[in-house]
C-alpha cells in the first residue's frame, strides 16, 4: 500500500460512504469528484463494485483503464489494487446509527461540561464516525492516539484551550457514552 498512502485510502473510503448516503445527487457527485481528484494525485482511480448486499470500493492505478474499462493486459500487479468494503454485512455501514449515537454523546458532553469539551467531543465523534464508523466508546488506544496526534491537530482547528483540555474531554466522552441508556 506504500504506493497509495493510508490516509488517502481512508479519505477515499470516507468520501465514498458520504456519496452513497447523500440524498442530493449534486452532493454525491461532489464527493465523488473530490475522491477522484484526491486519487489522481497518486495516479489512481476508483470504482464501486456492487454485488448483492455488499459494495466494495476498488482503488487501482488509472493506467489499467482504457475507454472506461480495465484492460487485463495493462494489469501488471494485482497487489497494487486496494479493496475496501463500504456496505454490507461485514461493513460498519450502520453508519447512521453510529452517527446518531456519537452525536448524542457529544451533545451530552457539551450540556454537562460546556463548549470547549463539547467542541472536542464533536471532533472525536467526527473522527470515529467518518474514519472508523464506530461508536466513540469503541475507540482502540491506537485510534485515540491517531485522533490526538493527527486528526485533532490537523482537522479540528482547535483553540489553545481545546488543546489543553482534550484529554479531559475524551474522559467526558467515555463517561457520557457509558451513561447512555441506548448504549450500543
C-alpha positions as CSV (number, residue, x, y, z in Angstrom):
1,X,0.0,0.0,0.0
2,X,3.1,2.2,0.0
3,X,2.1,3.5,-3.4
4,X,-1.2,4.9,-2.1
5,X,-0.9,6.5,1.3
6,X,-3.1,5.0,4.0
7,X,-4.6,8.5,4.7
8,X,-5.6,8.7,1.1
9,X,-7.3,5.3,1.2
10,X,-9.1,6.3,4.4
11,X,-10.3,9.6,2.9
12,X,-11.4,8.0,-0.4
13,X,-13.4,5.5,1.7
14,X,-14.9,8.2,3.7
15,X,-15.9,10.2,0.6
16,X,-17.4,7.1,-1.0
17,X,-19.5,6.4,2.1
18,X,-20.7,10.1,2.1
19,X,-21.5,9.9,-1.6
20,X,-23.5,6.7,-1.1
21,X,-25.5,8.3,1.7
22,X,-26.1,11.7,0.1
23,X,-29.7,12.3,-0.9
24,X,-28.8,15.2,-3.2
25,X,-27.3,13.9,-6.5
26,X,-25.2,17.1,-6.7
27,X,-23.8,16.5,-3.3
28,X,-23.0,12.8,-4.1
29,X,-21.3,13.9,-7.4
30,X,-19.2,16.5,-5.4
31,X,-18.0,13.8,-3.0
32,X,-17.1,11.5,-5.9
33,X,-15.3,14.3,-7.8
34,X,-13.3,15.2,-4.7
35,X,-12.4,11.5,-4.3
36,X,-11.2,11.3,-7.9
37,X,-9.1,14.5,-7.5
38,X,-7.5,13.1,-4.4
39,X,-6.7,9.8,-6.1
40,X,-5.5,11.3,-9.3
41,X,-2.7,13.0,-7.4
42,X,-1.3,9.4,-6.9
43,X,-2.2,8.1,-10.4
44,X,-5.1,6.1,-9.1
45,X,-8.8,6.0,-9.8
46,X,-11.8,4.4,-8.1
47,X,-14.9,2.4,-8.8
48,X,-17.5,0.8,-6.6
49,X,-18.3,-2.8,-7.2
50,X,-21.9,-3.5,-6.2
51,X,-22.7,-7.2,-5.6
52,X,-25.9,-8.3,-3.9
53,X,-26.0,-6.7,-0.4
54,X,-22.4,-5.6,-0.5
55,X,-20.4,-2.8,-2.1
56,X,-16.7,-2.6,-2.4
57,X,-14.6,0.4,-3.2
58,X,-11.8,-0.6,-5.6
59,X,-8.8,1.7,-5.9
60,X,-6.4,0.9,-8.7
61,X,-3.8,2.6,-11.0
62,X,-5.6,4.7,-13.7
63,X,-3.2,3.2,-16.3
64,X,-5.1,0.0,-16.1
65,X,-8.1,1.7,-17.8
66,X,-8.8,2.3,-21.5
67,X,-12.1,3.8,-22.7
68,X,-13.6,3.3,-19.2
69,X,-12.8,-0.4,-19.0
70,X,-10.0,-2.2,-17.1
71,X,-7.7,-3.9,-19.6
72,X,-6.3,-7.1,-18.2
73,X,-3.1,-6.7,-20.4
74,X,-2.4,-3.5,-18.5
75,X,-2.7,-5.0,-15.0
76,X,0.9,-5.6,-14.1
77,X,0.5,-6.5,-10.5
78,X,-2.9,-7.1,-8.9
79,X,-1.5,-6.3,-5.5
80,X,-1.4,-2.7,-6.5
81,X,-5.2,-2.6,-6.2
82,X,-6.8,-1.9,-2.9
83,X,-10.3,-3.0,-2.0
84,X,-12.4,-1.7,0.9
85,X,-15.9,-2.9,1.7
86,X,-18.2,0.1,2.1
87,X,-21.5,-1.6,2.5
88,X,-22.8,-5.0,3.5
89,X,-22.9,-7.4,6.4
90,X,-19.2,-7.2,7.1
91,X,-19.1,-3.4,6.8
92,X,-19.7,-0.9,9.5
93,X,-22.4,0.6,7.3
94,X,-24.8,1.1,10.1
95,X,-23.2,4.5,10.0
96,X,-26.4,6.4,10.5
97,X,-27.0,4.7,13.9
98,X,-23.3,5.2,14.8
99,X,-23.5,8.9,13.8
100,X,-26.7,9.4,15.8
101,X,-25.2,7.7,18.9
102,X,-21.9,9.7,18.7
103,X,-23.7,13.0,18.2
104,X,-25.9,12.2,21.3
105,X,-22.7,11.5,23.3
106,X,-21.1,14.8,22.1
107,X,-24.3,16.7,22.9
108,X,-24.4,15.3,26.5
109,X,-20.7,16.3,27.0
110,X,-21.5,19.8,25.8
111,X,-24.5,20.1,28.1
112,X,-22.7,18.8,31.1
113,X,-19.2,20.3,30.6
114,X,-19.5,23.3,28.4
115,X,-18.5,24.5,24.9
116,X,-14.8,23.6,24.9
117,X,-15.4,20.0,25.9
118,X,-18.4,19.9,23.6
119,X,-16.3,21.0,20.6
120,X,-13.7,18.4,21.4
121,X,-16.4,15.7,21.8
122,X,-17.8,16.8,18.4
123,X,-14.3,16.5,16.8
124,X,-13.9,13.0,18.3
125,X,-17.4,12.0,17.1
126,X,-16.5,13.2,13.6
127,X,-13.3,11.2,13.6
128,X,-14.8,8.0,14.9
129,X,-17.8,8.2,12.7
130,X,-16.2,9.2,9.4
131,X,-12.9,7.3,9.7
132,X,-13.9,4.1,11.6
133,X,-17.8,4.1,11.5
134,X,-17.6,3.1,15.2
135,X,-19.2,4.4,18.4
136,X,-16.9,6.7,20.3
137,X,-16.6,4.3,23.2
138,X,-15.2,1.5,21.0
139,X,-12.1,3.5,20.0
140,X,-9.0,1.5,20.4
141,X,-5.9,3.0,22.1
142,X,-4.3,3.3,18.6
143,X,-7.4,5.1,17.2
144,X,-7.3,7.5,20.2
145,X,-3.6,8.1,19.6
146,X,-4.3,8.7,15.9
147,X,-7.1,11.2,16.7
148,X,-4.9,13.1,19.1
149,X,-1.7,13.2,17.1
150,X,-3.1,13.5,13.6
151,X,-6.8,14.3,13.2
152,X,-7.3,16.7,16.1
153,X,-4.4,19.0,15.3
154,X,-4.9,19.0,11.5
155,X,-8.7,18.8,11.0
156,X,-10.4,20.1,14.1
157,X,-8.7,23.5,14.1
158,X,-8.6,23.5,18.0
159,X,-8.2,26.6,20.1
160,X,-5.3,26.6,22.6
161,X,-7.9,25.9,25.4
162,X,-9.3,22.9,23.4
163,X,-5.8,21.6,23.1
164,X,-5.1,21.9,26.8
165,X,-8.3,20.2,27.7
166,X,-8.6,17.4,25.1
167,X,-7.6,14.6,27.4
168,X,-10.2,15.6,29.9
169,X,-12.7,15.9,27.1
170,X,-12.1,12.4,26.0
171,X,-12.7,11.2,29.6
172,X,-16.0,13.1,29.5
173,X,-16.9,11.3,26.2
174,X,-16.2,7.9,27.7
175,X,-18.3,8.7,30.8
176,X,-21.2,10.1,28.7
177,X,-21.1,7.0,26.4
178,X,-21.2,4.6,29.4
179,X,-24.2,6.5,30.8
180,X,-26.1,6.2,27.5
181,X,-29.2,4.1,28.1
182,X,-29.2,3.1,24.4
183,X,-25.6,2.1,24.5
184,X,-24.5,0.1,21.5
